[in-house]
Amino acid sequence: MSPGQIPRENLVWMDSIFAANPDRQTPLIYINHYPQDSSLNNWFDALKRVKTRNVQLAFCGHGHANKAYDWEGIPGVMGRSNLRANKPIGAIIL
């Protein structure tokens, strides 16, 4: 597998949303599949953008665990899956 990456078109989309909504004090929640760290080869491009805003929390998945983060001052939370397949309860990690 290659490193994860936030697609360029997503960064361009983020720029367009921020340009259309210039109020930097509006509270935001940032969501991305991957944690915002070196597991992405361009994590810094997204963080550079969201750090200019009033991000209250960043959510991610990918790691299949409940975990707290701090991405350069932005509080983050990883949530595990609630998928259960054929199991009687959800989010069992084997």
N, C-alpha and C positions, 0 to 999 in steps of 0.2 A: 504494500500500500504506500501511496505517496502521502506527504503531509497534507493536512486539511488546509483549506483556503476559503476565505470569504470571496465569492465571485466579484469581479470588477463591476458587473452590472448592479450588484447589490450596493456597493459603495457609491456608485453614481446615483442610484435611487435614493440612498440616505442623504446625499448632498442636495438632491432636488426637494426632498421633504423638508429639510432644514431651511433651505432658501425660501420655500413657500410659507414657512412658519418661523419668522425671525425672532419671536419671543424666546430668549434663552432661559427664562425663569420658569417656563411651563414644566411641571414635573413629568418626567418620562420614565418608562420601564423599557429596558433594552433586552431583547431576546435573540439568542443565537444558538444554533445546535451545539457548537463546540465551546469549550471554555476559552476565555480571551487571554490566552497565554502562548507560549512558544510551541504548543501543539499545532498552532496555525502558522503558516509561513508569512502571513500578513496581518496578524493580530493587532499590531500597532497602528495600522491604517484605520481600523474601526475604532479603536480606543481614542485615537487622536480626535476623531470626529465627535464621539459621544462625550468626551471630557469637556467639550465646549458648551455642553447643555446641563440641565438640572436632572441628571439621571439619579433616580432614587434607588434603583435596584436593577441588576442584570441577572437574567435567568439563562441557564444552559442545561443541556442534557449530555448525551454522549457517554458519560462515565458510568451510568447506571448505578449511581449512589446518591445519597443525600449528603451534601457537603457545602460548607460555607467558604466563600472566597473574598478576597479584596483585590480588585484589579485596579491598581494605581489610584486608590481612593474611592473606587466605585464598589459598593457592596454587591457581592454576587452569591447566587445560590444555584447549585446543581441539584436537579431532581431526578430521582430514579424513575424508571418506567412503571406504569401500572398495568402493562400487558400481562396476561396470565396464561395465554395459550390454553392448554388443557389442564392446568393446575387449578385446584380449588380456591386459592387466593392469589392475589396479584403480586408482581414485583419480586419474584423469587429469583435471585441471582445464583447461578451454579458455577 
